[in-house]
């Protein structure tokens, strides 16, 4: 009895070579290969867009900071204008009160002059209260090394006038000559010169108060 089985046919290809898999995707000969230049252009476009976004964010941040600074400057300017308007109003009120009084220099005796000086000092006291409320704006004098401020200079002027009025009383009592000693700032400058650097409305009042003999 002979076997019907046949021996396997020999491969047509070289021994050890693999047959291509028909199910595997085959490269399309007509497909375009990636262009390196196109990839570079895409990368450059992405980089430009990202850089532009960063620039926009920076500009927005700068504009926000500028707006905040402008708002603070506007508020400070408003406070400055308000304080200046109040100071000018206080000066005008002081001038009106002084105009209603007899100047000390127009009196006939040392006793009357002392009384006139005290009347003027009383007219200045409401003004000193106004200056105190404006502390921080009017009080700081940029030309004063010790930053004593014009508010304190006004008080010094009133104190000097009070001392002069007391000296006039002593002159009436015992004949001791009375002299007015004009106050000076720490650098030796007349206080009245410092006061005239304030609002213009106060300059005339400062000159009048600094000359109680006129």
Backbone as JSON Lines, residues from 0, in Angstrom:
{"i":0,"aa":"X","n":[0.86,-1.19,0.0],"ca":[0.0,0.0,0.0],"c":[0.87,1.21,0.0]}
{"i":1,"aa":"X","n":[0.63,2.13,-0.93],"ca":[1.5,3.3,-1.05],"c":[0.82,4.51,-0.47]}
{"i":2,"aa":"X","n":[1.62,5.47,0.06],"ca":[1.1,6.72,0.64],"c":[0.69,7.65,-0.46]}
{"i":3,"aa":"X","n":[-0.55,8.32,-0.33],"ca":[-1.04,9.32,-1.27],"c":[-0.45,10.67,-1.01]}
{"i":4,"aa":"X","n":[0.13,10.86,0.18],"ca":[0.6,12.19,0.58],"c":[1.72,12.62,-0.31]}
{"i":5,"aa":"X","n":[1.66,13.91,-0.6],"ca":[2.71,14.49,-1.45],"c":[3.59,15.35,-0.61]}
{"i":6,"aa":"X","n":[4.76,15.52,-0.99],"ca":[5.7,16.38,-0.26],"c":[5.4,17.81,-0.54]}
{"i":7,"aa":"X","n":[5.59,18.71,0.46],"ca":[5.28,20.14,0.26],"c":[6.13,20.7,-0.84]}
{"i":8,"aa":"X","n":[5.47,21.62,-1.56],"ca":[6.19,22.25,-2.67],"c":[7.23,23.2,-2.13]}
{"i":9,"aa":"X","n":[8.28,23.28,-2.84],"ca":[9.38,24.18,-2.42],"c":[8.98,25.62,-2.62]}
{"i":10,"aa":"X","n":[9.47,26.5,-1.76],"ca":[9.17,27.94,-1.88],"c":[9.84,28.48,-3.12]}
{"i":11,"aa":"X","n":[9.14,29.47,-3.77],"ca":[9.71,30.13,-4.94],"c":[10.75,31.15,-4.55]}
{"i":12,"aa":"X","n":[10.72,31.6,-3.28],"ca":[11.66,32.63,-2.86],"c":[12.82,32.0,-2.17]}
{"i":13,"aa":"X","n":[13.79,32.81,-1.87],"ca":[14.99,32.35,-1.2],"c":[14.63,31.9,0.2]}
{"i":14,"aa":"X","n":[15.27,30.89,0.69],"ca":[15.0,30.36,2.02],"c":[15.23,31.44,3.05]}
{"i":15,"aa":"X","n":[14.3,31.56,4.03],"ca":[14.43,32.53,5.12],"c":[13.76,33.85,4.83]}
{"i":16,"aa":"X","n":[13.36,34.15,3.6],"ca":[12.71,35.43,3.29],"c":[11.26,35.38,3.71]}
{"i":17,"aa":"X","n":[10.7,36.49,4.17],"ca":[9.31,36.57,4.62],"c":[8.43,37.06,3.5]}
{"i":18,"aa":"X","n":[7.25,36.49,3.44],"ca":[6.27,36.94,2.47],"c":[5.62,38.24,2.96]}
{"i":19,"aa":"X","n":[5.31,39.2,2.11],"ca":[4.6,40.41,2.53],"c":[3.21,40.07,3.01]}
{"i":20,"aa":"X","n":[2.8,40.78,4.09],"ca":[1.47,40.55,4.66],"c":[0.46,41.32,3.85]}
{"i":21,"aa":"X","n":[-0.45,40.63,3.22],"ca":[-1.44,41.36,2.41],"c":[-2.32,42.27,3.23]}
{"i":22,"aa":"X","n":[-2.51,41.94,4.55],"ca":[-3.39,42.79,5.38],"c":[-2.72,44.06,5.87]}
{"i":23,"aa":"X","n":[-1.4,44.18,5.82],"ca":[-0.7,45.38,6.31],"c":[-0.9,46.54,5.35]}
{"i":24,"aa":"X","n":[-1.02,47.79,5.9],"ca":[-1.2,48.96,5.0],"c":[0.03,49.15,4.14]}
{"i":25,"aa":"X","n":[-0.24,49.4,2.95],"ca":[0.83,49.58,1.99],"c":[1.06,51.07,1.75]}
{"i":26,"aa":"X","n":[2.31,51.49,1.67],"ca":[2.58,52.92,1.39],"c":[2.0,53.33,0.07]}
{"i":27,"aa":"X","n":[1.42,54.54,0.12],"ca":[0.82,55.09,-1.1],"c":[1.89,55.79,-1.89]}
{"i":28,"aa":"X","n":[2.19,55.28,-3.02],"ca":[3.26,55.92,-3.79],"c":[2.93,57.35,-4.17]}
{"i":29,"aa":"X","n":[1.62,57.69,-4.2],"ca":[1.26,59.05,-4.62],"c":[1.18,60.04,-3.47]}
{"i":30,"aa":"X","n":[1.32,59.54,-2.19],"ca":[1.23,60.44,-1.03],"c":[2.44,61.35,-0.96]}
{"i":31,"aa":"X","n":[2.18,62.67,-0.54],"ca":[3.27,63.65,-0.44],"c":[4.01,63.46,0.87]}
{"i":32,"aa":"X","n":[5.31,63.43,0.81],"ca":[6.13,63.29,1.99],"c":[6.17,64.63,2.76]}
{"i":33,"aa":"X","n":[6.25,64.58,4.12],"ca":[6.3,65.85,4.89],"c":[7.45,66.74,4.43]}
{"i":34,"aa":"X","n":[7.09,68.04,4.28],"ca":[8.08,69.01,3.82],"c":[8.76,69.65,5.03]}
{"i":35,"aa":"X","n":[10.06,69.52,5.22],"ca":[10.74,70.15,6.37],"c":[10.54,71.65,6.42]}
{"i":36,"aa":"X","n":[10.49,72.31,5.28],"ca":[10.27,73.77,5.26],"c":[8.89,74.12,5.8]}
{"i":37,"aa":"X","n":[7.88,73.29,5.46],"ca":[6.53,73.54,5.96],"c":[6.48,73.38,7.47]}
{"i":38,"aa":"X","n":[7.19,72.35,7.99],"ca":[7.23,72.17,9.44],"c":[7.86,73.38,10.12]}
{"i":39,"aa":"X","n":[8.92,73.91,9.53],"ca":[9.56,75.1,10.11],"c":[8.61,76.29,10.1]}
{"i":40,"aa":"X","n":[7.86,76.42,8.99],"ca":[6.92,77.54,8.92],"c":[5.83,77.42,9.98]}
{"i":41,"aa":"X","n":[5.35,76.19,10.19],"ca":[4.33,75.99,11.23],"c":[4.88,76.32,12.61]}
{"i":42,"aa":"X","n":[6.1,75.87,12.88],"ca":[6.71,76.17,14.17],"c":[6.89,77.68,14.34]}
{"i":43,"aa":"X","n":[7.33,78.33,13.25],"ca":[7.52,79.79,13.33],"c":[6.2,80.49,13.57]}
{"i":44,"aa":"X","n":[5.13,80.02,12.91],"ca":[3.81,80.63,13.1],"c":[3.34,80.48,14.54]}
{"i":45,"aa":"X","n":[3.53,79.27,15.09],"ca":[3.13,79.03,16.48],"c":[3.94,79.92,17.42]}
{"i":46,"aa":"X","n":[5.25,80.05,17.16],"ca":[6.08,80.9,18.01],"c":[5.65,82.36,17.94]}
{"i":47,"aa":"X","n":[5.3,82.83,16.73],"ca":[4.86,84.22,16.57],"c":[3.56,84.46,17.32]}
{"i":48,"aa":"X","n":[2.62,83.51,17.22],"ca":[1.34,83.66,17.92],"c":[1.56,83.68,19.43]}
{"i":49,"aa":"X","n":[2.41,82.77,19.93],"ca":[2.69,82.75,21.36],"c":[3.36,84.04,21.81]}
{"i":50,"aa":"X","n":[4.32,84.55,21.02],"ca":[4.97,85.81,21.37],"c":[4.0,86.96,21.38]}
{"i":51,"aa":"X","n":[3.09,86.98,20.39],"ca":[2.09,88.05,20.35],"c":[1.18,88.0,21.57]}
{"i":52,"aa":"X","n":[0.83,86.77,21.99],"ca":[-0.02,86.64,23.19],"c":[0.7,87.17,24.42]}
{"i":53,"aa":"X","n":[2.0,86.87,24.53],"ca":[2.77,87.37,25.66],"c":[2.83,88.89,25.65]}
{"i":54,"aa":"X","n":[3.04,89.47,24.46],"ca":[3.1,90.92,24.35],"c":[1.77,91.55,24.75]}
{"i":55,"aa":"X","n":[0.66,90.93,24.3],"ca":[-0.66,91.46,24.66],"c":[-0.87,91.43,26.17]}
{"i":56,"aa":"X","n":[-0.45,90.33,26.8],"ca":[-0.59,90.24,28.26],"c":[0.25,91.3,28.97]}
{"i":57,"aa":"X","n":[1.48,91.5,28.46],"ca":[2.33,92.52,29.07],"c":[1.73,93.91,28.91]}
{"i":58,"aa":"X","n":[1.2,94.19,27.72],"ca":[0.59,95.51,27.47],"c":[-0.61,95.71,28.38]}
{"i":59,"aa":"X","n":[-1.43,94.66,28.51],"ca":[-2.6,94.77,29.4],"c":[-2.17,95.03,30.84]}
{"i":60,"aa":"X","n":[-1.11,94.33,31.28],"ca":[-0.61,94.56,32.63],"c":[-0.11,95.97,32.82]}
{"i":61,"aa":"X","n":[0.63,96.47,31.82],"ca":[1.15,97.85,31.92],"c":[0.01,98.86,31.93]}
{"i":62,"aa":"X","n":[-1.0,98.63,31.09],"ca":[-2.14,99.55,31.05],"c":[-2.89,99.53,32.38]}
{"i":63,"aa":"X","n":[-3.02,98.33,32.98],"ca":[-3.68,98.26,34.29],"c":[-2.91,99.02,35.35]}
{"i":64,"aa":"X","n":[-1.57,98.85,35.36],"ca":[-0.76,99.57,36.34],"c":[-0.84,101.07,36.1]}
{"i":65,"aa":"X","n":[-0.83,101.48,34.83],"ca":[-0.92,102.91,34.51],"c":[-2.25,103.48,34.96]}
{"i":66,"aa":"X","n":[-3.33,102.72,34.72],"ca":[-4.66,103.2,35.13],"c":[-4.74,103.34,36.65]}
{"i":67,"aa":"X","n":[-4.15,102.36,37.37],"ca":[-4.17,102.45,38.84],"c":[-3.37,103.66,39.32]}
{"i":68,"aa":"X","n":[-2.18,103.88,38.71],"ca":[-1.38,105.04,39.1],"c":[-2.08,106.35,38.77]}
{"i":69,"aa":"X","n":[-2.75,106.38,37.61],"ca":[-3.47,107.59,37.23],"c":[-4.62,107.86,38.2]}
{"i":70,"aa":"X","n":[-5.28,106.78,38.64],"ca":[-6.36,106.96,39.61],"c":[-5.86,107.54,40.92]}
{"i":71,"aa":"X","n":[-4.71,107.01,41.4],"ca":[-4.15,107.55,42.64],"c":[-3.75,109.01,42.47]}
{"i":72,"aa":"X","n":[-3.13,109.33,41.32],"ca":[-2.73,110.72,41.07],"c":[-3.94,111.64,41.04]}
{"i":73,"aa":"X","n":[-5.02,111.17,40.41],"ca":[-6.24,111.99,40.34],"c":[-6.82,112.24,41.72]}
{"i":74,"aa":"X","n":[-6.85,111.18,42.55],"ca":[-7.39,111.35,43.91],"c":[-6.51,112.3,44.72]}
{"i":75,"aa":"X","n":[-5.2,112.16,44.61],"ca":[-4.31,113.05,45.35],"c":[-4.45,114.49,44.86]}
{"i":76,"aa":"X","n":[-4.61,114.66,43.54],"ca":[-4.8,116.01,43.0],"c":[-6.09,116.62,43.5]}
{"i":77,"aa":"X","n":[-7.14,115.81,43.58],"ca":[-8.42,116.31,44.1],"c":[-8.28,116.74,45.56]}
{"i":78,"aa":"X","n":[-7.59,115.91,46.35],"ca":[-7.39,116.3,47.76],"c":[-6.56,117.56,47.86]}
{"i":79,"aa":"X","n":[-5.56,117.69,46.98],"ca":[-4.71,118.89,47.0],"c":[-5.53,120.13,46.67]}
{"i":80,"aa":"X","n":[-6.36,120.04,45.65],"ca":[-7.18,121.2,45.27],"c":[-8.18,121.54,46.38]}
{"i":81,"aa":"X","n":[-8.75,120.51,47.0],"ca":[-9.7,120.77,48.09],"c":[-9.02,121.45,49.26]}
{"i":82,"aa":"X","n":[-7.85,120.95,49.64],"ca":[-7.12,121.56,50.76],"c":[-6.7,122.98,50.43]}
{"i":83,"aa":"X","n":[-6.26,123.2,49.2],"ca":[-5.85,124.55,48.82],"c":[-7.03,125.52,48.86]}
{"i":84,"aa":"X","n":[-8.2,125.05,48.39],"ca":[-9.39,125.9,48.42],"c":[-9.76,126.24,49.87]}
{"i":85,"aa":"X","n":[-9.64,125.26,50.77],"ca":[-9.96,125.53,52.18],"c":[-8.97,126.51,52.79]}
{"i":86,"aa":"X","n":[-7.69,126.36,52.43],"ca":[-6.69,127.29,52.97],"c":[-6.94,128.7,52.49]}
{"i":87,"aa":"X","n":[-7.26,128.85,51.22],"ca":[-7.54,130.19,50.69],"c":[-8.77,130.79,51.34]}
{"i":88,"aa":"X","n":[-9.78,129.95,51.59],"ca":[-10.99,130.45,52.27],"c":[-10.67,130.89,53.7]}
{"i":89,"aa":"X","n":[-9.83,130.11,54.39],"ca":[-9.43,130.48,55.76],"c":[-8.68,131.8,55.76]}
{"i":90,"aa":"X","n":[-7.83,132.01,54.77],"ca":[-7.08,133.27,54.68],"c":[-8.01,134.46,54.44]}
{"i":91,"aa":"X","n":[-8.99,134.26,53.58],"ca":[-9.93,135.36,53.32],"c":[-10.75,135.69,54.56]}
{"i":92,"aa":"X","n":[-11.15,134.65,55.29],"ca":[-11.91,134.91,56.52],"c":[-11.05,135.66,57.54]}
{"i":93,"aa":"X","n":[-9.77,135.29,57.64],"ca":[-8.87,136.0,58.55],"c":[-8.74,137.47,58.16]}
{"i":94,"aa":"X","n":[-8.59,137.71,56.9],"ca":[-8.43,139.1,56.43],"c":[-9.68,139.92,56.76]}
{"i":95,"aa":"X","n":[-10.86,139.31,56.6],"ca":[-12.09,140.03,56.9],"c":[-12.17,140.37,58.39]}
{"i":96,"aa":"X","n":[-11.8,139.42,59.24],"ca":[-11.85,139.68,60.68],"c":[-10.87,140.79,61.08]}
{"i":97,"aa":"X","n":[-9.69,140.8,60.49],"ca":[-8.71,141.83,60.82],"c":[-9.16,143.2,60.34]}
{"i":98,"aa":"X","n":[-9.82,143.25,59.2],"ca":[-10.26,144.54,58.66],"c":[-11.31,145.21,59.56]}
{"i":99,"aa":"X","n":[-12.0,144.4,60.35],"ca":[-13.01,144.97,61.25],"c":[-12.4,145.54,62.52]}
{"i":100,"aa":"X","n":[-11.1,145.36,62.72],"ca":[-10.44,145.79,63.95],"c":[-9.56,147.02,63.7]}
{"i":101,"aa":"X","n":[-9.37,147.77,64.77],"ca":[-8.49,148.94,64.72],"c":[-7.03,148.47,64.75]}
{"i":102,"aa":"X","n":[-6.19,148.88,63.79],"ca":[-4.78,148.47,63.82],"c":[-4.1,149.01,65.07]}
{"i":103,"aa":"X","n":[-3.21,148.24,65.66],"ca":[-2.52,148.71,66.89],"c":[-1.77,150.01,66.68]}
{"i":104,"aa":"X","n":[-1.25,150.22,65.49],"ca":[-0.5,151.44,65.23],"c":[-1.36,152.68,65.21]}
{"i":105,"aa":"X","n":[-2.67,152.52,65.11],"ca":[-3.58,153.68,65.08],"c":[-4.04,154.1,66.47]}
{"i":106,"aa":"X","n":[-3.57,153.42,67.5],"ca":[-3.97,153.76,68.87],"c":[-3.13,154.9,69.41]}
{"i":107,"aa":"X","n":[-3.56,155.45,70.56],"ca":[-2.9,156.64,71.11],"c":[-1.99,156.36,72.3]}
{"i":108,"aa":"X","n":[-2.04,155.16,72.87],"ca":[-1.23,154.89,74.06],"c":[-0.77,153.43,74.04]}
{"i":109,"aa":"X","n":[0.28,153.13,74.82],"ca":[0.75,151.74,74.89],"c":[-0.33,150.77,75.38]}
{"i":110,"aa":"X","n":[-1.15,151.2,76.32],"ca":[-2.2,150.33,76.82],"c":[-3.22,150.0,75.73]}
{"i":111,"aa":"X","n":[-3.61,151.03,74.98],"ca":[-4.55,150.79,73.88],"c":[-3.93,149.89,72.8]}
{"i":112,"aa":"X","n":[-2.64,150.1,72.57],"ca":[-1.96,149.28,71.56],"c":[-1.93,147.82,72.0]}
{"i":113,"aa":"X","n":[-1.66,147.6,73.29],"ca":[-1.67,146.23,73.79],"c":[-3.04,145.58,73.62]}
{"i":114,"aa":"X","n":[-4.1,146.33,73.91],"ca":[-5.46,145.8,73.75],"c":[-5.76,145.49,72.29]}
{"i":115,"aa":"X","n":[-5.31,146.38,71.38],"ca":[-5.55,146.15,69.95],"c":[-4.8,144.91,69.46]}
{"i":116,"aa":"X","n":[-3.6,144.72,69.98],"ca":[-2.83,143.52,69.59],"c":[-3.55,142.26,70.04]}
{"i":117,"aa":"X","n":[-4.07,142.27,71.24],"ca":[-4.77,141.08,71.74],"c":[-6.07,140.84,70.96]}
{"i":118,"aa":"X","n":[-6.72,141.9,70.54],"ca":[-7.92,141.73,69.72],"c":[-7.57,141.05,68.39]}
{"i":119,"aa":"X","n":[-6.48,141.48,67.8],"ca":[-6.06,140.86,66.53],"c":[-5.67,139.39,66.76]}
{"i":120,"aa":"X","n":[-4.98,139.14,67.86],"ca":[-4.61,137.75,68.15],"c":[-5.85,136.87,68.31]}
{"i":121,"aa":"X","n":[-6.88,137.42,68.92],"ca":[-8.12,136.66,69.06],"c":[-8.74,136.38,67.69]}
{"i":122,"aa":"X","n":[-8.58,137.31,66.76],"ca":[-9.1,137.1,65.41],"c":[-8.31,136.04,64.65]}
{"i":123,"aa":"X","n":[-7.08,135.81,65.07],"ca":[-6.22,134.83,64.38],"c":[-6.5,133.41,64.87]}
{"i":124,"aa":"X","n":[-7.02,133.26,66.09],"ca":[-7.16,131.92,66.66],"c":[-8.04,130.98,65.82]}
{"i":125,"aa":"X","n":[-9.19,131.44,65.29],"ca":[-9.95,130.53,64.41],"c":[-9.14,130.12,63.18]}
{"i":126,"aa":"X","n":[-8.3,131.03,62.7],"ca":[-7.45,130.7,61.56],"c":[-6.44,129.61,61.92]}
{"i":127,"aa":"X","n":[-5.89,129.68,63.13],"ca":[-4.94,128.66,63.56],"c":[-5.62,127.29,63.64]}
{"i":128,"aa":"X","n":[-6.89,127.26,64.03],"ca":[-7.63,125.99,64.05],"c":[-7.81,125.46,62.64]}
{"i":129,"aa":"X","n":[-8.06,126.38,61.69],"ca":[-8.18,125.95,60.29],"c":[-6.86,125.37,59.79]}
{"i":130,"aa":"X","n":[-5.76,126.01,60.16],"ca":[-4.45,125.51,59.73],"c":[-4.19,124.13,60.31]}
{"i":131,"aa":"X","n":[-4.59,123.93,61.56],"ca":[-4.4,122.62,62.18],"c":[-5.17,121.53,61.44]}
{"i":132,"aa":"X","n":[-6.37,121.87,60.99],"ca":[-7.16,120.88,60.24],"c":[-6.54,120.58,58.88]}
{"i":133,"aa":"X","n":[-5.77,121.52,58.36],"ca":[-5.13,121.32,57.06],"c":[-3.72,120.76,57.2]}
{"i":134,"aa":"X","n":[-3.38,120.29,58.37],"ca":[-2.04,119.72,58.58],"c":[-1.81,118.57,57.61]}
{"i":135,"aa":"X","n":[-0.59,118.53,57.05],"ca":[-0.28,117.53,56.05],"c":[-0.24,118.12,54.66]}
{"i":136,"aa":"X","n":[-1.01,119.22,54.44],"ca":[-0.91,119.91,53.15],"c":[-0.17,121.23,53.32]}
{"i":137,"aa":"X","n":[-0.72,122.1,54.2],"ca":[-0.16,123.43,54.35],"c":[1.02,123.43,55.3]}
{"i":138,"aa":"X","n":[1.02,122.47,56.23],"ca":[2.0,122.52,57.3],"c":[3.41,122.21,56.82]}
{"i":139,"aa":"X","n":[3.56,121.43,55.78],"ca":[4.88,121.04,55.29],"c":[5.43,122.12,54.38]}
{"i":140,"aa":"X","n":[6.55,122.68,54.75],"ca":[7.2,123.73,53.96],"c":[8.46,123.13,53.33]}
{"i":141,"aa":"X","n":[8.51,122.92,52.01],"ca":[9.67,122.27,51.4],"c":[10.95,123.05,51.53]}
{"i":142,"aa":"X","n":[10.86,124.36,51.85],"ca":[12.07,125.16,52.0],"c":[12.61,125.14,53.43]}
{"i":143,"aa":"X","n":[11.9,124.47,54.3],"ca":[12.29,124.45,55.71],"c":[12.97,123.12,56.01]}
{"i":144,"aa":"X","n":[14.26,123.19,56.4],"ca":[15.02,121.97,56.63],"c":[14.43,121.14,57.76]}
{"i":145,"aa":"X","n":[13.83,121.8,58.75],"ca":[13.28,121.07,59.89],"c":[11.8,120.73,59.71]}
{"i":146,"aa":"X","n":[11.23,121.09,58.57],"ca":[9.82,120.79,58.28],"c":[8.89,121.26,59.4]}
{"i":147,"aa":"X","n":[9.19,122.42,59.92],"ca":[8.36,122.93,61.02],"c":[6.99,123.31,60.48]}
{"i":148,"aa":"X","n":[6.94,123.85,59.28],"ca":[5.66,124.14,58.67],"c":[5.15,125.54,58.97]}
{"i":149,"aa":"X","n":[4.34,126.03,58.07],"ca":[3.8,127.38,58.23],"c":[2.81,127.47,59.37]}
{"i":150,"aa":"X","n":[2.15,126.36,59.7],"ca":[1.22,126.4,60.82],"c":[1.92,126.81,62.1]}
{"i":151,"aa":"X","n":[3.1,126.28,62.35],"ca":[3.84,126.65,63.55],"c":[4.39,128.07,63.44]}
{"i":152,"aa":"X","n":[4.71,128.5,62.22],"ca":[5.19,129.88,62.05],"c":[4.1,130.88,62.41]}
{"i":153,"aa":"X","n":[2.86,130.59,62.03],"ca":[1.76,131.47,62.43],"c":[1.65,131.54,63.95]}
{"i":154,"aa":"X","n":[1.78,130.39,64.6],"ca":[1.7,130.37,66.05],"c":[2.85,131.15,66.67]}
{"i":155,"aa":"X","n":[4.04,131.04,66.1],"ca":[5.18,131.81,66.6],"c":[4.92,133.3,66.49]}
{"i":156,"aa":"X","n":[4.32,133.72,65.39],"ca":[4.03,135.14,65.2],"c":[3.02,135.62,66.25]}
{"i":157,"aa":"X","n":[1.99,134.83,66.52],"ca":[1.0,135.21,67.53],"c":[1.66,135.28,68.91]}
{"i":158,"aa":"X","n":[2.53,134.31,69.21],"ca":[3.21,134.31,70.51],"c":[4.1,135.55,70.67]}
{"i":159,"aa":"X","n":[4.79,135.92,69.61],"ca":[5.65,137.11,69.67],"c":[4.81,138.38,69.91]}
{"i":160,"aa":"X","n":[3.65,138.43,69.28],"ca":[2.76,139.58,69.49],"c":[2.24,139.6,70.92]}
{"i":161,"aa":"X","n":[1.93,138.43,71.46],"ca":[1.45,138.38,72.85],"c":[2.54,138.88,73.81]}
{"i":162,"aa":"X","n":[3.78,138.49,73.55],"ca":[4.89,138.96,74.39],"c":[5.04,140.48,74.27]}
{"i":163,"aa":"X","n":[4.82,141.0,73.09],"ca":[4.92,142.45,72.9],"c":[3.79,143.15,73.65]}
{"i":164,"aa":"X","n":[2.58,142.6,73.62],"ca":[1.47,143.2,74.36],"c":[1.76,143.2,75.86]}
{"i":165,"aa":"X","n":[2.36,142.12,76.36],"ca":[2.73,142.09,77.78],"c":[3.8,143.15,78.09]}
{"i":166,"aa":"X","n":[4.72,143.32,77.16],"ca":[5.76,144.35,77.36],"c":[5.15,145.74,77.37]}
{"i":167,"aa":"X","n":[4.14,145.96,76.55],"ca":[3.46,147.26,76.54],"c":[2.75,147.5,77.89]}
{"i":168,"aa":"X","n":[2.18,146.45,78.46],"ca":[1.55,146.59,79.78],"c":[2.6,147.0,80.83]}
{"i":169,"aa":"X","n":[3.76,146.4,80.75],"ca":[4.82,146.76,81.7],"c":[5.28,148.19,81.47]}
{"i":170,"aa":"X","n":[5.26,148.62,80.21],"ca":[5.64,150.02,79.93],"c":[4.65,150.97,80.57]}
{"i":171,"aa":"X","n":[3.39,150.62,80.55],"ca":[2.39,151.46,81.2],"c":[2.59,151.46,82.7]}
{"i":172,"aa":"X","n":[2.98,150.34,83.25],"ca":[3.11,150.22,84.7],"c":[4.37,150.89,85.25]}
{"i":173,"aa":"X","n":[5.51,150.58,84.65],"ca":[6.77,151.09,85.23],"c":[7.65,151.83,84.23]}
{"i":174,"aa":"X","n":[7.1,152.1,83.05],"ca":[7.86,152.89,82.08],"c":[8.93,152.11,81.34]}
{"i":175,"aa":"X","n":[8.98,150.79,81.5],"ca":[9.98,149.99,80.78],"c":[9.66,149.98,79.29]}
{"i":176,"aa":"X","n":[10.62,150.39,78.45],"ca":[10.34,150.44,77.0],"c":[9.99,149.05,76.46]}
{"i":177,"aa":"X","n":[9.02,149.04,75.56],"ca":[8.59,147.78,74.95],"c":[9.04,147.73,73.5]}
{"i":178,"aa":"X","n":[9.53,146.59,73.1],"ca":[9.98,146.4,71.71],"c":[9.37,145.1,71.18]}
{"i":179,"aa":"X","n":[9.02,145.15,69.93],"ca":[8.51,143.94,69.27],"c":[9.67,143.19,68.64]}
{"i":180,"aa":"X","n":[9.83,141.93,69.0],"ca":[10.88,141.09,68.45],"c":[10.25,140.14,67.43]}
{"i":181,"aa":"X","n":[10.49,140.45,66.17],"ca":[9.91,139.62,65.11],"c":[10.51,138.21,65.16]}
{"i":182,"aa":"X","n":[9.69,137.19,65.15],"ca":[10.22,135.82,65.22],"c":[10.96,135.44,63.94]}
{"i":183,"aa":"X","n":[11.9,134.51,64.09],"ca":[12.68,134.02,62.96],"c":[12.65,132.5,62.93]}
{"i":184,"aa":"X","n":[12.89,131.95,61.75],"ca":[12.92,130.5,61.62],"c":[14.28,129.96,62.06]}
{"i":185,"aa":"X","n":[14.49,128.65,62.1],"ca":[15.76,128.11,62.58],"c":[16.98,128.56,61.78]}
{"i":186,"aa":"X","n":[16.77,129.03,60.57],"ca":[17.89,129.5,59.75],"c":[18.1,131.01,59.88]}
{"i":187,"aa":"X","n":[17.35,131.65,60.76],"ca":[17.52,133.08,60.98],"c":[16.73,133.96,60.05]}
{"i":188,"aa":"X","n":[15.85,133.4,59.24],"ca":[15.05,134.2,58.33],"c":[13.78,134.66,59.01]}
{"i":189,"aa":"X","n":[13.29,135.87,58.7],"ca":[12.05,136.33,59.32],"c":[10.89,135.39,59.01]}
{"i":190,"aa":"X","n":[10.11,135.08,60.03],"ca":[8.98,134.18,59.86],"c":[7.98,134.74,58.85]}
{"i":191,"aa":"X","n":[7.82,136.06,58.82],"ca":[6.84,136.65,57.91],"c":[7.2,136.35,56.45]}
{"i":192,"aa":"X","n":[8.49,136.22,56.15],"ca":[8.88,135.87,54.79],"c":[8.43,134.45,54.45]}
{"i":193,"aa":"X","n":[8.48,133.57,55.43],"ca":[8.04,132.2,55.2],"c":[6.52,132.15,55.01]}
{"i":194,"aa":"X","n":[5.81,132.96,55.81],"ca":[4.35,132.94,55.72],"c":[3.85,133.47,54.39]}
{"i":195,"aa":"X","n":[4.58,134.38,53.8],"ca":[4.15,134.94,52.53],"c":[4.34,133.98,51.36]}
{"i":196,"aa":"X","n":[4.96,132.83,51.63],"ca":[5.09,131.81,50.59],"c":[3.85,130.94,50.51]}
{"i":197,"aa":"X","n":[2.9,131.16,51.42],"ca":[1.67,130.38,51.41],"c":[0.68,130.98,50.44]}
{"i":198,"aa":"X","n":[-0.61,130.73,50.64],"ca":[-1.64,131.3,49.77],"c":[-1.54,132.81,49.71]}
{"i":199,"aa":"X","n":[-1.77,133.37,48.53],"ca":[-1.65,134.82,48.35],"c":[-2.62,135.58,49.25]}
{"i":200,"aa":"X","n":[-3.77,134.95,49.53],"ca":[-4.76,135.63,50.37],"c":[-4.25,135.89,51.77]}
{"i":201,"aa":"X","n":[-3.23,135.15,52.21],"ca":[-2.71,135.31,53.56],"c":[-1.54,136.3,53.64]}
{"i":202,"aa":"X","n":[-0.99,136.69,52.52],"ca":[0.22,137.52,52.54],"c":[-0.04,138.86,53.24]}
{"i":203,"aa":"X","n":[-1.15,139.52,52.9],"ca":[-1.43,140.83,53.5],"c":[-1.65,140.7,55.01]}
{"i":204,"aa":"X","n":[-2.35,139.66,55.43],"ca":[-2.59,139.47,56.87],"c":[-1.28,139.2,57.6]}
{"i":205,"aa":"X","n":[-0.4,138.42,56.97],"ca":[0.9,138.13,57.61],"c":[1.7,139.41,57.78]}
{"i":206,"aa":"X","n":[1.7,140.26,56.78],"ca":[2.46,141.52,56.88],"c":[1.89,142.42,57.97]}
{"i":207,"aa":"X","n":[0.57,142.47,58.08],"ca":[-0.06,143.3,59.1],"c":[0.28,142.78,60.51]}
{"i":208,"aa":"X","n":[0.17,141.48,60.7],"ca":[0.43,140.92,62.02],"c":[1.9,141.01,62.41]}
{"i":209,"aa":"X","n":[2.78,141.04,61.41],"ca":[4.21,141.12,61.71],"c":[4.68,142.54,62.0]}
{"i":210,"aa":"X","n":[3.77,143.53,61.88],"ca":[4.13,144.92,62.15],"c":[3.09,145.52,63.1]}
{"i":211,"aa":"X","n":[3.1,145.12,64.36],"ca":[2.06,145.62,65.3],"c":[2.19,147.08,65.66]}
{"i":212,"aa":"X","n":[3.26,147.74,65.24],"ca":[3.41,149.17,65.54],"c":[2.81,150.04,64.43]}
{"i":213,"aa":"X","n":[2.35,149.44,63.36],"ca":[1.85,150.23,62.23],"c":[0.33,150.27,62.22]}
